[in-house]
């Protein structure tokens, strides 16, 4: 344990020098942090100018640049105190390699996130099916993508899973097909049912006229012919048209007095 005389001797001989280094390091930290914030803000403004770069990608680049600049600042401050930054940088690189190996899975998600930003298969607000999850994109993050499902549940999907599986974007095309079916009883004229449905479906709000709704015989079953009822609409109105189509089928067949399809009785064994 150092005694009081040794402490006083150190303060008398090295105290002033250490104090100057500490003040210099503090000044370097304050000025450095201010310059880093200024650089990051300038980069963000430059990339956002003209709205050619997505906001999430700008955040990506700012985060990476911020980490690099802060590492340089810390090395510069250590150099003020006489620390051999070359050895420290080598140690930091070795630690980074070890962490990268241990966190390889996270790095694959990060890399996939970068590809998602560059290739842009979907954006925030699009209705998609990615990684086996269907819903509206809420956020595209550094490592994960947030999806709000049809049940209004926020589901987090790793970016690598998103990028490594098929991506279905229902918002890319201007209209989307709504798939419904309607069964009529045996004895009902399918052509009459089709004409009635064409009139009823055309009156549903937000149903597209180009392409026009597809209403055709889909298959024949024991209960009666199965009709395919497929109107088109914008993704924003998908569920409204979906439910309105089912109501229109019920109302149309009820007004026409069509009987309810019934399963034929199986023959009795003798």
C-alpha positions, 0 to 999 in steps of 0.5 A: 500500500502506498503511504502518504509521502508517496502519494504527495510525491506523485502529486507534486511531480506528476499531478500537474501533468496528469491533470492537464491530460485529464482536462485535454481528454475531457475537452477532446471527448466533448468536442469529439462528441459534438463533431460526431453529432454534427457529422451524423446530422449532416450525413442524414440531411444529405441522404434524405435530400430528395427523398431518394434514400429510405429513412430506415437505411439512413438510420442504418448508415448513421448507426454504423458511422456513429460506432466507427467514429466513437471508436476512433474518438476513444482511441484518440483519448487513450493516446492522450494518456499514453496508452499504446493504441496500436495494441489496443486496436489489435485487441479490439479487432480480436475481440470483435472477431470473437464476438462476431463468431459467437454472434454469427446468427445476429450478424446474418440478420444484420446483413439480411436487413441491409439487403432488405434496405437495398433491394426494397422488396417491401416497405413500411405499411405494405401488406405482406407474407414473410417468414410464414407471417402475414400482416402489415409491415410496422417496422424494418429494423437492424435485425428484425422486421415487425409485422402486425398480423390480421389478429392485430398481434405484433410479430417479430421476424428475424431479417434472415428468415424474412430474406431466406424465404419467399416474400409475398407483397400484396401491396405492390400491384394496384388491385388484389383478387378476393377469392370466395365460393358459393354452392348452389343446390342441384336443380338450380340453373348455374348460369342464372345464378352467375348472372344474378351474382354479376349484378350483385357483385358489381354494386359492392363499393370498391370492387374494381371494374378492370379487371372485372369480377370472375364468376364461373363454375368452379367444380361439381359436387354431390351437394350441387355446383360450386361457383367461384366468386372472385372480385378485384379490389385495392388491398386497402379494401380487401376485407370490406369487399370480402365480407360484402361479397359473402353478404351479397351471395346470401342476399342474392340466393335468398331473393331468388328463392334458391333451396339450400344445398343438401348432401344426398343420403347414402344408400342403405346396405341390404 
